[in-house]
Amino acid sequence: MDFKQLWLNTQDLWGALDQHPMLHTGIALALLLVIALVLGRVARYLILHGVRLLGRQPALHWLNDLRHNKVFHRLAQMTPSLVIQFGLHLVPELSKTGMLFLSNLAMAFTILFQLLALSALLNALLDIYARTEHARTRSIKGYVQLAKMVLYIFGAIIIVATLIDRSPLLLLSGLGAMSAVILLVYKDTLLSFVASVQLTSNDMLRVGDWIEMPQVGADGDVVDITLHTVKVQNFDKTIVSIPTWRLMSESFKNWRGMQQSGGRRIKRSLYIDASGVRFLHDAEEARLSKVRLLTDYIGRKQTELKSWNEAQGNVAELSANRRRMTNLGTFRAYALAYLKSHPEIQPNMTCMVRQMQTTAQGIPLEIYCFTRTTDWLDYERIQGDIFDYLLAVMPEFGLNLYQQPCGTDLRAGLLPAVLGASHIPQPETHAL
């Protein structure tokens, strides 16, 4: 009985509002707005709850990516504006101008949430692609960002056209006159897009590549490739953002080939003091022939030199007419044999020890080989061990490393002039 009476009172009140048309229309619009918001909440709950249940099935796990990127949330947000669009004709005594304005406003909100839903869909597709094998070598983030930019531009044009109740083609025709301004404003974007397409299509850059670009302070791994920038994490953990177009207009070094080859190059020289280079004596040859890495070399070399000297006849008795082994050549042969026997040097790649052009700092003896690993820490350890050993074994051949005079050398040279030669202890000499 109470409910029936309440309903009758409500009808009487609603009928009394006919005498106040503006109040009647305002209350109707308010009720329509409340109903639209309530239905929007209900629609969002039902859609998200249903998607959450469907996403538990293994075959529909991709729905979780759409849900996490709020695709369905944006679609549910379209419900209030759609309810207002279709419910405006139920509002009593609403003028045509007011209905047109509110209808266009509701349509603009609908288009806005559609754009946001499409943008969220692109983000979800990017997340799905990131889990594939192709994502490790080719990044599509730049293409997604470009698609979103075009989507927002055309969406903004349509929204403005809807609000002013004009055709979008009218606004698009006006953009033709602004093309020069647009090209100027989006110059970097267009250049970056072209560079991104070239980098991706030519497979010049991948996420995870180690690149080196000194002019921008980049020396590390690529962590992200976007439309405008390429992010590089240096080995000191700093992040460098490089404009994408600079990677095409300037040179950079990509170490991917080295990492894929399975070996990393060692190319470093030992500068030999030229004053220590000389011929080997017979006793030195006999001693060095007992070295395991030199036994075959010295035996083969002695046979070769003996045959050549005997072929010269009596002329070979003179020292300048004979071929003899040198300590530098023997050390070079020893270093090469040492590298080839080293367990951490790649045997299938170039391995040599070569003598370079003599300089004011001595005779460069270049070590050129490849390690079995490309890991930076192991590479530095192997390289350090090799040169530590070669530096330590060099005196066995009567050779010394060139070193510019230091304070100790200068003091040692000045002491005889200050104290007299008789007061200076002479160093002990040992036979080789």
C-alpha positions in Angstrom: 0.0 0.0 0.0 2.8 2.4 0.9 4.6 1.6 -2.4 1.5 2.3 -4.4 1.0 5.6 -2.6 4.7 6.5 -3.2 4.2 5.8 -6.9 1.1 7.9 -7.1 2.8 10.8 -5.3 5.8 10.5 -7.8 3.4 10.7 -10.7 1.7 13.7 -9.3 5.0 15.5 -8.7 6.2 14.6 -12.2 2.9 16.0 -13.7 3.2 19.2 -11.7 6.6 19.7 -13.3 4.9 20.3 -16.6 4.2 23.8 -15.3 7.9 24.4 -15.0 9.4 23.2 -18.3 13.1 24.3 -17.6 13.1 22.5 -14.2 11.4 19.5 -15.8 14.1 19.3 -18.5 16.9 19.8 -16.0 15.7 17.0 -13.8 15.2 14.7 -16.8 18.7 15.3 -17.9 20.1 14.7 -14.4 18.2 11.4 -14.2 19.5 10.5 -17.7 23.1 11.2 -16.6 22.7 9.2 -13.3 21.2 6.3 -15.3 24.1 6.5 -17.8 26.7 6.5 -15.1 25.1 3.5 -13.3 24.8 1.5 -16.5 28.4 2.4 -17.2 29.5 0.9 -13.9 27.4 -2.2 -14.4 28.7 -2.7 -18.0 32.3 -2.3 -16.8 31.8 -4.8 -14.0 30.2 -7.4 -16.3 32.7 -7.0 -19.1 35.8 -7.1 -16.9 34.4 -10.0 -14.8 33.5 -12.0 -17.9 36.9 -11.3 -19.5 38.7 -12.3 -16.3 36.9 -15.7 -16.4 37.6 -16.3 -20.1 41.3 -15.3 -19.6 41.8 -18.3 -17.3 41.5 -20.6 -20.3 44.9 -21.4 -21.9 43.6 -20.8 -25.4 42.4 -17.3 -24.5 45.4 -16.1 -22.4 45.8 -13.2 -24.9 42.7 -11.7 -23.3 44.7 -11.0 -20.2 47.0 -8.7 -22.3 44.0 -6.8 -23.5 42.7 -6.5 -19.9 46.0 -5.4 -18.5 46.2 -2.6 -21.1 42.6 -1.5 -20.2 41.1 -2.3 -23.7 37.9 -3.5 -22.2 37.9 -0.8 -19.6 38.0 1.8 -22.3 35.2 0.1 -24.2 33.0 0.0 -21.1 33.6 3.8 -20.7 31.7 4.3 -23.9 28.4 3.1 -22.3 27.4 6.4 -20.6 27.9 8.5 -23.7 26.0 5.9 -25.8 23.1 5.9 -23.3 22.9 9.7 -23.4 22.9 9.6 -27.2 20.0 7.3 -27.4 18.2 8.7 -24.4 18.1 12.3 -25.3 14.9 12.0 -27.3 13.1 10.9 -24.1 13.9 14.2 -22.4 10.8 16.3 -22.5 10.7 19.8 -23.9 14.4 19.8 -24.9 15.1 22.3 -27.7 16.6 21.1 -31.0 19.7 23.3 -30.4 20.2 21.7 -26.9 19.6 18.2 -28.2 22.1 18.8 -31.1 24.8 20.1 -28.7 24.4 17.4 -26.2 24.2 14.7 -28.9 27.4 16.0 -30.5 29.1 16.2 -27.1 28.1 12.6 -26.3 29.3 11.5 -29.7 32.7 13.2 -29.1 33.1 11.3 -25.8 32.2 8.1 -27.6 34.9 8.8 -30.3 37.4 9.7 -27.6 37.0 6.4 -25.7 37.1 4.6 -29.0 40.5 6.2 -29.7 41.7 5.3 -26.2 40.5 1.7 -26.8 42.4 1.4 -30.1 45.5 2.9 -28.5 45.3 0.3 -25.7 44.8 -2.4 -28.3 48.0 -1.4 -30.0 49.8 -1.5 -26.6 48.4 -5.0 -26.0 49.5 -6.2 -29.5 53.0 -4.8 -28.7 53.1 -6.8 -25.5 51.9 -10.0 -27.3 54.6 -9.5 -30.0 57.3 -8.9 -27.3 56.9 -12.5 -26.2 57.6 -13.9 -29.7 61.0 -14.9 -31.1 61.0 -12.2 -33.7 60.9 -9.5 -31.0 64.5 -10.3 -30.0 65.7 -9.2 -33.4 63.1 -6.8 -34.8 61.4 -4.1 -32.7 58.0 -2.8 -33.9 57.6 -0.2 -31.2 58.4 2.6 -33.7 55.6 1.5 -36.0 53.2 1.3 -33.1 54.1 4.8 -32.0 53.6 6.1 -35.5 50.2 4.4 -35.8 49.1 5.9 -32.5 50.3 9.3 -33.6 48.3 9.1 -36.8 45.3 7.7 -34.8 45.4 10.7 -32.4 45.7 13.2 -35.2 42.7 11.9 -37.2 40.8 11.3 -34.0 41.3 14.9 -32.9 40.1 16.1 -36.3 36.9 14.0 -36.1 36.2 15.1 -32.5 36.5 18.7 -33.4 34.4 18.2 -36.5 31.7 16.5 -34.4 31.7 19.3 -31.8 31.3 22.0 -34.4 28.9 19.9 -36.5 31.0 20.1 -39.6 32.3 17.5 -42.0 35.9 16.2 -41.2 36.8 16.7 -44.8 36.5 20.4 -44.3 39.1 20.4 -41.6 41.3 18.0 -43.6 41.2 20.3 -46.6 42.5 23.1 -44.3 45.4 21.0 -43.3 46.8 21.1 -46.9 47.7 24.7 -46.4 49.4 23.9 -43.2 51.5 21.0 -44.6 54.7 23.1 -44.6 54.2 23.9 -41.0 53.4 20.3 -40.1 56.5 19.1 -41.9 58.6 21.6 -40.0 57.1 20.7 -36.6 57.3 16.9 -37.2 60.7 17.0 -39.0 62.4 14.9 -36.4 59.5 12.5 -36.3 59.6 11.9 -40.0 63.3 11.5 -40.1 63.2 9.1 -37.2 60.5 7.1 -38.8 62.4 6.7 -42.1 65.6 5.8 -40.1 63.6 3.3 -38.0 62.3 1.6 -41.1 65.8 1.4 -42.6 67.4 0.1 -39.4 64.8 -2.6 -39.1 64.5 -3.6 -42.7 68.3 -3.8 -43.1 68.7 -5.6 -39.8 71.3 -3.0 -38.7 70.2 -2.8 -35.1 68.5 -5.1 -32.6 67.6 -4.9 -29.0 70.5 -6.4 -27.1 73.2 -5.4 -29.6 76.4 -3.9 -28.2 77.0 -0.7 -30.1 79.7 1.9 -29.8 79.0 5.6 -30.9 81.7 7.8 -29.3 80.3 11.1 -30.7 77.2 10.7 -28.4 79.0 8.9 -25.5 77.3 5.5 -26.2 79.2 2.3 -25.5 76.9 -0.5 -24.3 73.8 -2.6 -25.0 70.7 -1.4 -26.8 67.8 -1.7 -24.4 65.0 -0.1 -26.3 64.2 1.0 -29.9 61.4 3.5 -30.3 60.2 5.9 -33.0 62.2 8.8 -31.8 65.1 7.4 -29.8 67.3 4.4 -29.3 68.2 3.8 -25.6 71.7 2.4 -24.9 72.8 1.3 -21.4 76.5 1.9 -21.1 78.7 -0.4 -19.1 78.8 2.1 -16.3 75.0 1.6 -16.1 74.2 5.1 -17.5 71.5 5.4 -20.1 72.1 7.3 -23.4 69.2 8.3 -25.6 70.2 8.6 -29.3 67.8 10.2 -31.8 67.0 7.4 -34.3 67.8 9.5 -37.3 71.4 10.0 -36.1 72.1 6.3 -36.4 71.5 6.6 -40.1 73.2 10.0 -40.7 76.3 9.1 -38.6 78.4 6.0 -38.2 78.3 3.6 -35.3 80.0 0.3 -34.5 77.8 -2.8 -33.9 79.6 -5.7 -32.1 76.9 -8.3 -33.0 79.1 -9.9 -35.6 81.9 -10.5 -33.1 79.4 -12.0 -30.6 77.9 -14.3 -33.2 81.3 -15.4 -34.5 82.2 -17.1 -31.2 85.6 -15.4 -30.9 86.9 -11.9 -29.9 90.0 -10.4 -31.4 93.2 -9.7 -29.5 95.3 -7.1 -31.3 98.0 -5.6 -29.1 101.7 -5.0 -29.6 104.8 -5.5 -27.5 107.4 -2.8 -28.1 110.8 -4.4 -28.1 113.9 -2.4 -27.2 115.9 -2.4 -30.4 119.2 -2.3 -28.6 118.7 -5.9 -27.4 118.2 -7.5 -30.9 121.1 -9.7 -31.8 122.2 -13.1 -33.2 121.9 -16.2 -31.0 125.1 -18.0 -29.9 125.5 -21.8 -30.3 125.1 -22.2 -26.5 121.9 -20.2 -26.6 120.5 -22.3 -29.5 121.3 -25.5 -27.6 119.5 -24.1 -24.5 116.5 -22.9 -26.3 116.2 -26.1 -28.3 115.2 -27.8 -25.0 112.1 -25.6 -24.8 109.2 -27.8 -25.8 107.5 -25.1 -28.0 110.8 -24.4 -29.8 112.2 -27.8 -30.3 110.7 -28.4 -33.8 111.3 -24.8 -34.9 115.0 -24.6 -33.9 115.7 -28.1 -35.4 114.0 -27.1 -38.7 115.6 -23.7 -38.7 119.2 -25.1 -38.0 118.9 -27.5 -40.9 117.7 -24.8 -43.2 120.4 -22.4 -42.3 123.1 -25.0 -42.4 122.1 -26.0 -45.9 122.1 -22.4 -47.1 125.4 -21.6 -45.5 127.1 -24.7 -47.0 125.8 -23.8 -50.4 127.7 -20.4 -50.2 131.1 -22.1 -49.9 134.0 -20.3 -48.3 132.2 -17.0 -48.5 130.0 -18.1 -45.6 132.9 -18.1 -43.2 132.6 -14.4 -42.8 130.0 -13.4 -40.2 128.1 -11.0 -42.5 127.8 -13.7 -45.2 126.1 -16.3 -43.0 122.5 -16.6 -42.1 122.0 -17.0 -38.3 119.1 -17.2 -35.9 118.1 -14.0 -34.1 116.7 -13.7 -30.6 113.8 -11.6 -31.9 112.9 -14.1 -34.6 113.1 -17.0 -32.1 110.9 -15.1 -29.6 108.4 -14.4 -32.4 108.2 -18.1 -33.2 107.9 -19.0 -29.5 105.1 -16.5 -29.0 103.2 -17.9 -32.1 103.7 -21.5 -30.8 102.5 -20.4 -27.4 99.3 -18.9 -28.8 98.5 -21.9 -30.9 98.9 -24.2 -27.9 96.8 -22.0 -25.6 93.5 -23.8 -24.8 91.5 -20.5 -24.8 92.6 -19.3 -28.2 90.3 -20.0 -31.1 92.2 -22.3 -33.5 89.9 -21.8 -36.5 90.5 -18.1 -36.7 93.6 -16.0 -37.7 96.4 -16.4 -35.3 99.8 -14.7 -35.9 102.6 -12.7 -34.4 103.9 -10.1 -36.8 106.7 -7.5 -36.7 105.4 -4.0 -37.5 107.2 -0.9 -38.7 109.9 0.2 -36.3 109.1 3.4 -34.3 110.9 5.7 -31.9 109.4 3.6 -29.1 111.0 0.4 -30.3 110.1 -2.6 -32.5 106.3 -3.4 -32.3 105.6 -7.1 -32.2 101.9 -7.4 -32.7 99.9 -10.3 -31.2 96.9 -11.0 -33.4 94.5 -13.8 -32.4 91.0 -14.6 -31.3 89.7 -15.9 -28.0 87.2 -18.8 -27.8 84.8 -16.7 -25.8 83.2 -13.3 -26.4 82.4 -12.6 -22.7 84.1 -9.4 -21.7 85.4 -10.5 -18.3 86.9 -13.8 -19.7 88.3 -11.9 -22.7 90.2 -9.5 -20.5 91.4 -12.3 -18.3 92.8 -14.3 -21.2 94.4 -11.3 -22.8 96.0 -10.3 -19.5 97.4 -13.8 -18.9 98.9 -14.0 -22.4 100.7 -10.7 -22.1 101.8 -11.3 -18.5 103.5 -14.5 -19.6 105.1 -13.0 -22.7 106.5 -10.1 -20.8 107.9 -12.4 -18.2 109.5 -14.8 -20.6 111.0 -12.2 -22.9 114.3 -11.9 -20.9 114.9 -15.6 -21.6 115.6 -14.5 -25.2 117.8 -11.6 -24.2 115.1 -9.1 -25.0 113.6 -6.2 -23.0 110.5 -4.2 -23.4 111.0 -0.5 -24.4 110.2 1.9 -21.6 110.8 5.7 -21.6 113.2 6.9 -19.0 111.7 7.3 -15.6 112.9 9.0 -12.4 114.9 5.9 -11.3 116.7 5.7 -14.7 117.6 9.4 -14.5 118.9 9.1 -11.0 121.0 6.0 -11.9 122.5 7.9 -14.8 123.4 11.0 -12.7 124.9 9.1 -9.8 128.3 8.4 -11.5 128.7 12.1 -12.2 127.9 13.0 -8.6 129.6 10.2 -6.6 132.2 9.0 -9.1 132.2 5.7 -11.0 134.2 3.9 -8.3 131.4 4.3 -5.7 128.7 2.8 -7.9 128.2 -0.9 -7.5 128.4 -2.8 -10.7 125.4 -5.1 -11.5 126.1 -8.8 -11.7 126.1 -10.4 -15.1 124.8 -13.9 -15.8 125.5 -16.0 -18.8 122.4 -16.8 -20.9 
